[in-house]
Amino acid sequence: MNVEELREYCLSLKGTTDEFPFDDVNMVLKVQGKMFALIPLDNPETQISLKCDPERAISLREEFSSIVPAWHFNKKHWNTVLISPSISQKFLCEMINHSYNLVVAGLPKKVREELDLK
């Protein structure tokens, strides 16, 4: 997946918006104002940083060399996925969905119901 495909996939998730809050080189994807993904646009390699529960983060890093701690976030809760041939599109979408669902689960129940995000 390239950057635009990553962006389009993330924006297809309910309630997702994108913005460039830090500068013009980082695209942040949020659901109801809470960040679940960051795509650095100034990096020659396509990559995406995603939220992850700590236990899953550890096992993923052990299994895939293209998944590393995100340098700009709490290393226990964020992974940077370097998009490479070893990462399938299906797996990447699962990672994005996991990050999105973690953020959605933390939203107030009323907000989830309004968005139909049970």
Summary of the structure (lengths in Angstrom):
residues: 118
radius of gyration: 13.7
end to end distance: 28.2
largest distance: 40.7
contacts: 340
relative contact order: 0.18
helix: 36%
strand: 25%
